[in-house]
C-alpha cells in the first residue's frame, strides 16, 4: 500500500494505552521474542478491570464513551424519562459541517472534540461559546504533505476522542488519521504543545 501504513494505527494505539488502567509489568524474559506463553497471557495482558464503577456523578467524560468501558452512561442525576422529556429545551446548537468526527471528551462543562473539517474545538456547552478552535488539518499538512496514496484514504483530521491525563491535567492528547500523529494541546488555550 504505502510506506507509512504501520503509522496509521500508532496514534490510536498510544491514545488507547493512555486511557487504559495500569497492568502488571511483563518480565523481560517473556518479551524476548515478542511472545508470552499462553499460561502467562491472562496474568500479564492489558485488561479492563472486571467490575465497572458507577457512572460519574460529575458529568465528566474523560475518554471515549465516558470511560474505559465505553458504556456512554449519563450521570445518575441526569434522569430523562417519559414524564419530563416534553419539558427539555435545547441549550446549545453548533453546526460543524460536515460534522463531528469522534465522541467528545467532557470536563467541567466544556466539550473537546474533533470535526470532519479538521478542527479541534473546545465548546462551553452551558453558554454555547466556542472557547478555542485549533486547525488540526494545518498541523498535519505542515508536518508532512499527504502522499499520493493517502489522498482520499487518510484525511487530515482526527478520528479519536481527546484524552486528558487526569482531572487536573492541563494537556489534551489527540491522534490524527493522516500520518498517525499524537498531538499534545494546551487545554486552556488550544495551542499545540508538541507532536509525536
DAWOKA-V76815 format. One line per field, one symbol per residue. ss: DSSP state (~ for helix, > for strand, _ for the rest). phi: phi as a letter, one per 40 degrees, with the letter a starting at -180 (. if undefined). psi: psi as a letter, one per 40 degrees, with the letter a starting at -180 (. if undefined). A space follows every 10 residues. Layout:
ss=???
phi=???
psi=???
This chain:
ss=____~~~~_~ ~~~~~~~~~_ _______~~~ ~______~~~ ~~~~______ __________ >__~~~____ __________ ____~~~___ _________> ____>>>__> >>>>>___>> >>>>____>> >>>>>~~~~~ ~~~_______ __________ __>>______ >>>>>__~~~ _>>>>>____ _>>>>_
phi=.adcdccdcc cccccccccc ccbcccddcc cdbgbbddcc dccbccbcdc bcccdcccgc bcacggaccf cfcccdcccb accbccccbc caabbbccic cacccbafgb bbacbccgcb bbbcccbgcc cabbccdccc cccacccdcc cgbbccbbbb ccbbcacccb bbbacbccgf cbbbbcccbg cccabb
psi=cidedddded ddddddddei ihiihhidde edeeihidee dddeihihid ihiiiheeeh gfahfdaeef efiiideghh addeddeiih dihihgheih eiiihhhfeh hhiiieeeih ihhhedefhh dihhgddddd dddhihiddd hedgigiiei hiiididehe hihiiidhef ihhhhhddee ihdih.
